[in-house]
Amino acid sequence: MASVEERLAALEAQVARLAGERDAGAGTPAGVAAPTDALWALGGLKQRIPADGAGAVLYTGTVRTGDRNYDWQYGATVDDLLDDDWPALAGTLTALAHPVRLRLLREILGGRRGTAELAGLDGIGTTGQLHHHLRQLAAAGWLRSGARGRYDIPPERAVPLLAILTAARR
């Protein structure tokens, strides 16, 4: 049986091939074609998972915000996910469980990256509260702090963040 890394590499190669075929389509606006099969990503995933396994999960996305581009995909087998230490993930998820922190992430993803810009937003609280929230997000890996009080969402976190928010919608 292939390792998780080998299966993921094969999945990434297939998605890259599919993206190339999609972008090569003639007459598509801005080089993007609508897939003929609404579940094309699911079909590709099913072709790559072991028939005797419990299944797999894939999330992928391409995000363009302001001057940033985020392209990301990640896949895992259900067996691997069920074997994970779920309680160890609580801190990462808890960091998102505050309205001010979610707003800060949205603002930073949208281009407001400086502490002064963020402090000027209504409803953020005091400067001390702002720094507390920023530290919580950075400790959980949702933010990176840069020079002169600037923050950014790490590229490997932008699409997962939006996937979590998509899953939380009702």
N, C-alpha and C positions, 0 to 999 in steps of 0.2 A: 504494500500500500504506500502511496506517495506521501511525503511529509506535508505538513501544513504549508511550509514555505514553498515547496514545489507546486502544490495546488494553487496557492496564491499567485505565484509567478505565472502559471498557465492561465489563470483567470485574468490577470493584468494584461497578458499578451493578447488574449481574445478580445477584451474590451478595447484595447488600442487598435486592433484590426477592425473591429466593428465601427469605432469612431472614424477611422480612416475611410472606410467604405461610405459611411454616412456623409462625411464632409466632401467626398468626391462626387456626390450626386449632382447632376446637372439641373439648372433652373431652380435651385433652392435659395431662399432669401438668406443672405449673410452666411452662406455655406452651411446652413443647418437644415437637415431634412427630418421630417417627422417619420419615426419608424413605422413600418407597415404593420407591425405587430405591437400592440400596446404593452405587452409583457415581454419585450425583447430581452431585457436584462435578466429577468427571471429564467427565460429559456436558456440563455447562455450559462447561467449559474447551474441550472439542473444538468446541463451536459458535462459539467466538470466535477460534480460531487460523486462520491462513491455510492453505488446502488444500495449497499448494505448499511450506509450511515443514517443518522437521524435527520440529516439535512444541513443546510448552511444559511448564513445570513450575509448579505452584501449591502453595503451602502457606498454610494459614489456621488460626486457632485462637482460642478464647475461653478465657481462664484466669482463675479466681477463686482467689486465695490470700489468706487473712487479710483485710486491709483494702484489697487491691489488685485491680483488674480490668484485664486486658490483652486487647484485641481487636485482631487483626492479620491481614492477609493480604498476600501478595506473589506476584507471578507474573512469569515471564520466559520468553522464547522459548528453545528449545534453541540456535538459531543465536546469540543474544546470549550465552548461557552458554558456548558453545564458543569464542566470540571473546574472552572475558574473559582477563585475565592471572592464571591459576590460581596460579602461584608467589607472587604478591603476597598471596594469601589465607593463606599458611602461618602467618604470625604470629598471625592471628585464631584459626586452628584449633589451633595449638601451645599457646595459652593454656589451652585446654580439656584438654590432654593430660597432666593431672596429677591424681591422685586427691584431693589436698587442695583444689585449686582447684574441682573438681567438687563436692566436699562443701560448700565455702563458698558456691558459687552456689545449691545446694539449700537451705542454711540461710537465705540471704538472701531467696530467693524465698518461703520459708516464714515469713518475718517477723522473723528475727534479723538486725538491720541494724547494730547498734552494734559497734564494735571490741571493747569489753569483753565483750559477749555471745559474740562469735566466739572471742575468746581463751580463754574458759572451756570451750570444747568439747574433748573428748578427741581426741588424735591430730592436732591442728592444728600442734603444734610451739611454738617459742618465739615471743615477741611479734615479734621481728625477722623470723622466717620468715613469720608471718602477714602482716605488712606487705608483705613481698616478694611473696607470692601475690596480695594485694589490688591492689598496684601493677601486676602483670602483667595481671590481669583488667581493670583500669581502662584500661591502655594499649591493650589489644586491643578496647576498647569494650563489654565484657561487664558492666562495673560503672561507676557514677558515684559519686563520693565527695561527700558532703554536709557539712553543718555538724556539728561536734563528733564526728568519727569515725564518721559513719553512712554506710552504703553502700546503694545500690539498683540493681536491674537496670533499665536503661532500657526503657520500654515497647516500643520497636521491637526489643528483643533478647529479650524473654521467650518469645514463641512460636517464633522461630527457634531459640533454645537448646533448647526442648523438641522441636522438629522434628529437630534434629541428634541428640539423645539417642534419639528414636524410631528414626531411621535406624540408629543404632549397635546397637540391640537385635538379638539373634539369636533 
